[in-house]
Structures are given as structure tokens and as C-alpha cells.
Amino acid sequence: MTRLSTGWKRAAAVALASVSMFSVTAASAVEITVWCWDPNFNGATMKEAADRYAALHPDVTVNIVDFAKADLETKLQAQLASGTTDGLPDIVLIEDYGAQKYLQSFPGAFEPLNSAVDYSGFAPYKVELATVNGQTYSLPFDSGVTGYFYRSDLLGEAGYTAADLENITWDKLIEIGTDVKEKTGGILLPIDPNDAGWLRIMMQSAGSWYFNPDGSVHIADNPVLKASMETYQRLMAAGISKPVSGWTEYTGSFTSGDTLSTFTGVWMVGTIKANADQSGKWAIAPIPALDGVEGATNASNLGGSSWYVLSSSAEKAEAVDFLAEIWGKDVDFYQKILVNQGALGSLLAAREGEAYKASDDFFSGTPVWQNFSDWLGKIPAVNYGVFTNEADAAVAAQIPNITSGGNIDEIIAAIDSQVRQQVQ
């Protein structure tokens, strides 16, 4: 065998050391893949979180993959159902209404985060909806905390002030809407007859849902559901609403002044503020409470989503640490995404930040984000269960009967029957 000279030996040793050092560096580089939707909202907030984490952990990069929401859900469902983990991300965004369906349908697919996240610092309802058998699986993200958005200038013409809209009931709102219409001719509310969101808002405001905490159907014997439907029927009968179809017509109705108000999630702030000429003409109050219902509050939710770590993730430890460090603790991060993306997170400590405390001239100089954050902490927790979308579809099918004055008991019986057939 040919013997290497001392010089060659040294060169070879240096070369091997270089390869070894490169291998260690390459092995220590971590890429976390995230699936989400809406690059201007969810994707943008995740990018900000990734940049912050990378400043502390330069060996970690976050690869954000944006999908259409329906496409993400279809791909995730199919992948989990197949049992094949190849191609799954490390972190995925899931809408809150679908959380229990994923967690219960695919046990073991998602990583519990209790040991890494202090859930006492988050809005209780967000924690509850991602909890199964005492284990919580999400890092709570954006809230759909609701508010009653109204044209303060136009209601003011009828003699109503902000104090008149604070912590009222739905029957009081009907009374106000009737009075405003008589005095000014203005129509108070747009109603989309194909959307059951109004019902979800009312139900959750009193701590109830289509299902019991154990997942059993809670429709035919649900007094809160009945009160919600009766309230909606009274709203329609009062002549203070106008039917609209689809998102564009719905938002266009109140941003044009054709209707004077709406009750919906906090995420509507950006759509309303896009009309700069209406600055100072809007205000936001808590949503009305159901009349005569035990547990009724002026706080509720519509929508929202949270982050989940896949148990199959090859970078699971880093993915969990990333969520826990930035999304779970960084108060300044929440100030920035509030200002830049209008994202109202679920970390309660964030409301102590400057962005949350700031007043907003568009909404008559009120601390809009502080108010929403206060209402966030009051939202009753409910179990969305596995079949919320199916229940919603059954309700939507009955809306024409509700609006035409149909018998509420018979309508509820029909919904109950349809849902029970679907959940068997």
C-alpha cells in the first residue's frame, strides 16, 4: 500500500475535519413547514413569528405553504385518513369549528402541548375547544370575538348615544331598530338567509351549542337554541332587517349606508375601516344578550383558528418550541400583528400592550382593540363537537321556514331529526 507523506496526511485531516464540520452544520439546520391559508392574514402573521424566532434561532427556518382554505382541509383530511404521514407539515392551521372533528377522528395525529404552553394565559373558550380528555392540542391564534358595529352618526340622528347600545338585549335592539326606522326610515340590519352564523353567535353567548360536552346531540331539548330561533324570528318580523346574498352584498349594505349596523366577528374591523370617508361615523358595542335565558351574556364568537403540531413531525421539538416561544409568550409580537394584519390573538397578556390600548379615531376615539380583548375573556366556552358543519347545514335548510313565521318547535324537530341521521 502506498504510504502518504506527512503533508498529505495533514491535508487529508483538514479536509475530513471540514467535511465533518459541514455535516454537523447541515444536520443542525432545521426547517419547519407550516400549512395555512390567506397569505395576507394567517400567512403574514406566521411570517412575522418566523422572523422573530429566526433572530433567536438562526439555524431554524420556517417554510410557509399557503393554500385555499378548502384545499388545505381536503388535503389534510385525505392525508390523515390514508394513514400515510409522508408529506404532512410540521404545523397546520385548523379552523376552530373543525378542531374536535380532527382531534377525535384522528387520535394520536396531533401533539398535545400542555407541557410546553401555559394555557391559563389564553382565552378559556379557545383552550376548551381544542381539549380532549384533559389534553390540549392547539396554540390558540385569532379570535372571532363578536361586536355590534353601528353607524353612530345615523343612529345619533334618531337620538341614540353609545350608552344606549351598551350591554342591551336583543329585544331592546328590536325596539331601537323599530324606533330608528320610524324616525329616519333607516334599516338596521342586513341578514343573509343562507348563513346560520347569527344562530351560532346567539347560542355561544349563552354557553350552549348544537351538542352537549359529551358530543351527544343537543337540539330538540335545547332552550337556548329555541330562544335564539325565536329571537331571530322576531328580528325578521319587526321589519328592521334587509335580506342580502353573499359576502359582497352583505358588507356592501352597511359600508354604503343602506343598512345601519351588523353583528359579527372582530375581523370585520378592516373591511369597515377601508372606507376612509366614514371615519368618526362608526362605533362598536357588545352584542346584545338573549332575553330571559339563563347564562346569557353580551360576549360571543364567530370563526377563529389555531395552530396544531403533527405528531409525525420530524422537527416536532422545534415546532413546539417555536409556537410556545413566539405565539405563546411574545406580547410585542401580538402588538405588531394587530397593527399590521388586524389579528386579534387569544393571549390575554397582549391586551396590556400599547397597540391594544390605543384609541381609534375611526371608531369615535374608543379603544377598539382593548374593548374586543375584554369581551374575548368573557366568551362562554362550548364544545363545538364533531358535526358542527352538518348541524349548520340542517339549520340553513330551515331558515326560509323561520323567516316566514313557521312553528319553531316543528322547525327544531326537523333539524334534530336531520342531524341525528347524519351523526349515526
C-alpha positions in Angstrom: 0.0 0.0 0.0 1.3 3.5 -0.9 2.2 5.5 2.2 1.0 9.1 2.4 3.5 11.8 3.2 3.1 13.8 6.4 1.9 16.8 4.3 -0.8 14.7 2.6 -1.9 13.3 5.9 -2.3 16.8 7.3 -4.2 18.0 4.2 -6.5 14.9 4.4 -7.1 15.5 8.1 -8.1 19.2 7.4 -10.3 18.1 4.6 -12.1 15.5 6.7 -12.5 17.9 9.5 -14.1 20.4 7.1 -16.5 17.8 5.8 -17.3 16.8 9.4 -18.0 20.4 10.4 -20.2 20.9 7.3 -22.1 17.8 8.2 -22.8 19.0 11.7 -23.9 22.4 10.4 -26.1 20.8 7.8 -27.6 18.4 10.4 -28.3 21.2 12.8 -30.2 23.3 10.2 -33.9 22.8 10.8 -36.8 23.6 8.5 -40.3 23.8 9.9 -43.1 23.5 7.4 -46.4 25.3 8.1 -49.7 24.9 6.2 -52.2 27.8 6.4 -54.5 29.9 4.3 -54.8 33.6 3.4 -51.2 34.9 2.8 -52.3 38.5 3.8 -53.6 37.3 7.2 -52.6 33.9 8.6 -49.6 33.6 6.4 -48.4 37.2 7.1 -48.7 36.7 10.9 -46.8 33.4 10.7 -44.0 35.1 8.7 -43.6 37.7 11.4 -43.5 34.9 14.0 -40.9 33.0 11.9 -38.7 36.1 11.5 -38.7 36.7 15.3 -37.9 33.1 16.1 -35.1 33.0 13.5 -33.4 36.0 15.2 -33.1 33.9 18.3 -32.5 30.6 16.5 -30.7 31.3 13.2 -30.4 27.6 12.5 -34.2 27.3 12.1 -36.2 28.4 9.1 -40.0 28.3 8.6 -41.4 27.3 5.3 -44.9 28.7 5.0 -47.2 27.0 2.4 -50.4 28.9 1.6 -53.5 27.0 0.3 -57.0 28.0 -0.3 -58.8 27.0 2.9 -61.0 24.3 1.3 -58.0 22.8 -0.4 -56.0 22.7 2.8 -58.8 20.9 4.6 -59.3 18.4 1.8 -55.6 17.6 1.6 -55.2 17.3 5.4 -58.3 15.1 5.7 -57.2 12.8 2.9 -53.6 12.5 4.2 -54.7 11.7 7.7 -57.3 9.2 6.5 -54.7 7.4 4.4 -52.5 6.8 7.4 -49.5 8.0 5.5 -47.5 10.7 7.2 -45.2 11.5 4.3 -45.8 15.0 3.0 -47.6 16.3 6.1 -46.4 19.6 7.5 -45.0 20.2 11.0 -47.6 22.8 11.9 -51.1 23.2 10.4 -53.8 25.8 10.9 -57.2 24.5 11.7 -60.5 26.4 12.0 -61.9 26.2 15.5 -65.2 24.8 14.4 -63.4 21.8 12.9 -61.0 21.2 15.7 -62.9 18.4 17.6 -63.6 16.6 14.3 -59.9 16.3 13.6 -58.9 15.5 17.2 -61.5 12.8 17.7 -61.4 11.3 14.2 -57.6 11.0 14.1 -56.4 10.3 17.7 -52.7 10.5 18.0 -52.3 12.6 14.9 -51.7 15.8 16.8 -49.2 16.6 19.6 -50.6 17.7 23.0 -48.9 20.9 24.1 -49.8 21.1 27.8 -46.2 20.6 28.9 -45.0 23.5 26.7 -47.8 26.1 26.8 -49.3 27.9 29.8 -52.9 27.7 28.9 -54.0 29.8 31.8 -52.8 32.8 29.8 -55.2 32.3 26.9 -59.0 32.9 26.5 -60.7 30.0 28.2 -63.1 29.2 25.3 -60.2 28.8 22.9 -58.5 26.3 25.2 -61.7 24.3 25.7 -62.4 23.8 22.0 -59.0 22.1 21.4 -59.1 19.9 24.5 -59.8 16.2 24.6 -59.6 14.0 27.7 -57.7 16.7 29.6 -55.1 17.2 26.9 -55.0 20.4 24.8 -53.6 20.3 21.3 -53.6 23.8 19.9 -51.7 27.0 20.2 -54.7 29.4 20.2 -54.5 32.0 17.5 -57.0 34.5 16.2 -60.3 35.1 17.9 -63.7 35.7 16.3 -64.9 37.7 19.3 -68.0 39.4 18.3 -69.3 43.0 18.4 -72.2 45.1 17.3 -70.9 47.5 14.6 -73.1 50.5 14.0 -73.2 53.9 12.3 -73.1 56.2 15.3 -73.9 59.2 13.2 -77.1 57.7 11.7 -78.4 56.3 14.9 -77.5 59.6 16.5 -80.0 61.3 14.2 -82.7 59.2 15.9 -81.4 60.3 19.3 -79.3 57.3 20.3 -75.9 57.5 22.0 -73.2 54.9 22.7 -74.6 54.5 26.2 -77.9 53.4 24.8 -76.2 50.4 23.0 -74.1 49.1 25.9 -75.0 45.7 27.2 -78.5 45.6 25.8 -80.8 42.6 24.9 -82.0 41.6 21.5 -85.5 42.7 22.3 -84.1 46.2 23.2 -82.2 46.2 19.9 -85.5 45.4 18.1 -87.1 48.3 19.9 -84.3 50.6 18.9 -84.4 49.5 15.3 -88.1 50.0 15.1 -87.8 53.5 16.5 -85.0 54.4 14.2 -87.0 53.2 11.2 -90.0 55.3 12.2 -87.9 58.4 12.7 -85.4 58.2 9.8 -86.5 55.4 7.5 -83.2 53.6 8.1 -83.0 49.8 8.1 -80.9 48.5 11.0 -79.6 45.1 9.9 -78.6 43.1 6.8 -79.4 39.4 7.1 -78.1 36.6 4.8 -80.9 34.0 4.7 -78.3 31.3 3.8 -76.0 31.9 6.7 -76.5 30.4 10.2 -73.8 32.5 11.8 -76.3 34.6 13.6 -77.5 31.5 15.4 -74.0 30.4 16.4 -73.4 33.8 17.9 -76.6 33.8 19.9 -76.1 30.2 21.2 -72.5 30.6 22.3 -73.3 33.9 24.0 -75.4 31.8 26.5 -72.9 29.0 26.7 -74.7 26.5 24.5 -74.2 24.6 21.3 -75.7 22.0 19.0 -74.0 19.3 21.1 -73.5 18.5 24.8 -70.0 18.4 26.2 -70.0 14.6 25.7 -70.7 15.1 22.0 -74.4 14.0 22.1 -76.9 15.9 20.0 -78.4 18.9 21.9 -81.0 20.3 19.6 -84.6 19.3 20.4 -84.2 19.8 24.1 -82.1 22.9 23.9 -83.8 26.0 25.4 -81.0 28.3 24.2 -81.3 27.2 20.6 -85.1 27.7 20.8 -84.6 31.2 22.3 -82.1 32.0 19.6 -84.5 31.0 16.8 -87.4 32.8 18.3 -85.2 35.9 18.7 -84.2 35.7 15.0 -87.9 35.3 14.0 -88.8 38.4 16.0 -86.0 40.3 14.3 -87.3 39.4 10.9 -91.0 40.1 11.8 -90.1 43.6 13.1 -89.2 44.8 9.6 -85.8 46.2 10.7 -83.7 43.9 8.5 -82.9 43.6 4.8 -82.1 40.3 3.1 -78.7 40.1 1.4 -76.9 37.4 -0.6 -73.2 36.6 -0.2 -70.3 38.4 1.3 -70.1 41.3 -1.2 -73.7 42.2 -0.9 -73.6 41.8 2.8 -70.6 44.0 3.5 -71.7 46.5 0.8 -75.0 47.0 2.6 -73.6 48.6 5.7 -70.5 50.1 4.2 -72.7 52.0 1.8 -75.2 53.1 4.5 -78.0 51.1 3.0 -78.2 49.4 6.4 -77.0 50.9 9.6 -75.3 48.1 11.6 -74.3 44.5 11.8 -73.3 42.0 14.5 -70.2 39.9 13.5 -66.6 39.0 14.4 -63.8 41.4 15.1 -62.2 40.6 11.7 -64.8 43.0 10.2 -62.9 46.0 11.5 -60.6 46.1 8.5 -63.5 45.9 6.0 -65.3 48.8 7.6 -62.1 50.9 8.0 -61.4 50.5 4.3 -64.0 53.3 3.8 -61.8 56.2 5.0 -64.6 58.7 4.3 -66.6 57.2 7.1 -64.0 57.8 9.8 -65.6 59.0 13.0 -69.1 57.8 11.9 -68.8 54.3 13.4 -68.9 52.8 16.9 -68.8 49.2 18.3 -70.8 47.9 21.2 -71.0 44.4 22.8 -73.5 42.2 21.1 -77.0 42.0 22.6 -77.8 39.3 25.1 -80.7 36.8 24.8 -83.7 37.8 26.8 -84.7 35.7 29.7 -82.1 33.0 29.1 -80.1 31.6 32.0 -76.4 32.3 31.5 -77.0 34.9 28.8 -74.0 37.2 28.2 -73.1 40.0 25.8 -70.0 38.2 24.5 -69.7 35.6 21.8 -67.6 34.3 19.0 -67.8 33.8 15.2 -64.9 31.9 13.5 -61.3 31.8 14.6 -58.5 29.3 14.1 -55.5 27.8 15.9 -52.1 26.2 15.2 -51.5 22.4 15.7 -48.3 20.4 15.6 -48.5 17.0 13.8 -47.2 14.1 15.9 -45.5 12.7 12.9 -43.3 15.8 12.5 -39.6 15.1 12.2 -39.0 18.5 13.7 -41.6 18.2 16.4 -39.5 19.6 19.3 -38.5 22.7 17.3 -42.1 23.2 16.1 -43.5 23.1 19.6 -40.7 25.4 20.9 -41.4 27.9 18.1 -45.1 28.1 18.9 -44.5 28.2 22.6 -41.9 30.9 22.5 -43.4 33.3 20.0 -47.2 32.6 19.8 -47.3 31.6 23.5 -45.4 34.4 25.1 -44.3 37.3 22.9 -46.6 40.2 23.8 -44.8 42.6 21.4 -45.4 40.1 18.5 -49.2 40.4 19.1 -49.0 44.2 19.1 -47.3 44.1 15.6 -49.8 41.6 14.0 -52.7 43.6 15.5 -51.4 46.8 13.8 -50.3 45.2 10.5 -52.8 42.5 9.9 -55.7 43.3 12.3 -55.2 40.0 14.0 -56.7 39.8 17.5 -54.8 37.0 19.2 -56.0 34.9 22.1 -53.1 35.6 24.5 -54.7 37.6 27.3 -51.4 39.4 28.3 -51.3 41.0 24.9 -54.1 43.4 25.8 -51.6 45.2 28.2 -49.6 46.3 25.1 -49.7 49.8 23.6 -51.4 48.8 20.4 -54.3 47.3 22.3 -54.7 50.4 24.5 -54.6 52.9 21.6 -57.8 54.8 20.8 -59.1 54.7 17.2 -60.5 57.9 15.7 -62.3 55.9 13.0 -64.5 54.5 15.8 -65.1 57.7 17.6 -61.9 57.7 19.6 -62.7 54.5 21.5 -60.0 51.8 22.4 -61.5 49.3 20.0 -58.9 46.6 20.5 -58.9 46.9 24.3 -62.7 46.5 24.2 -62.6 43.5 22.0 -59.9 42.0 24.1 -62.0 42.5 27.3 -65.0 40.8 25.6 -62.7 38.0 24.5 -62.1 37.0 28.1 -65.9 36.8 28.7 -66.9 34.4 25.8 -68.5 31.3 27.2 -66.7 28.0 26.4 -68.7 25.4 24.4 -67.8 22.1 22.8 -68.2 22.5 19.0 -68.2 18.8 18.6 -67.5 16.8 15.5 -70.6 17.7 13.4 -71.0 21.5 13.7 -70.9 21.9 9.9 -73.6 19.3 9.4 -75.7 20.9 12.1 -75.2 24.3 10.4 -76.4 22.9 7.1 -79.5 21.5 8.7 -80.3 24.9 10.2 -79.6 26.7 7.0 -82.2 24.4 5.2 -84.8 25.6 7.7 -84.1 29.3 7.6 -86.9 30.0 5.0 -89.3 28.4 7.4 -88.1 30.5 10.3 -88.2 33.8 8.3 -91.7 33.1 7.0 -93.1 32.7 10.6 -93.0 28.9 10.8 -93.6 27.0 14.0 -90.3 27.0 15.9 -90.9 23.7 17.7 -91.6 21.9 14.4 -88.6 23.5 12.8 -86.3 22.4 15.6 -87.7 18.9 15.4 -86.9 18.7 11.7 -83.3 19.9 12.4 -82.9 17.5 15.2 -84.0 14.6 13.0 -81.7 15.5 10.2 -78.7 15.9 12.4 -79.3 12.6 14.2 -79.4 10.8 10.9 -76.1 12.3 9.9 -74.2 11.6 13.1 -75.2 7.9 13.3 
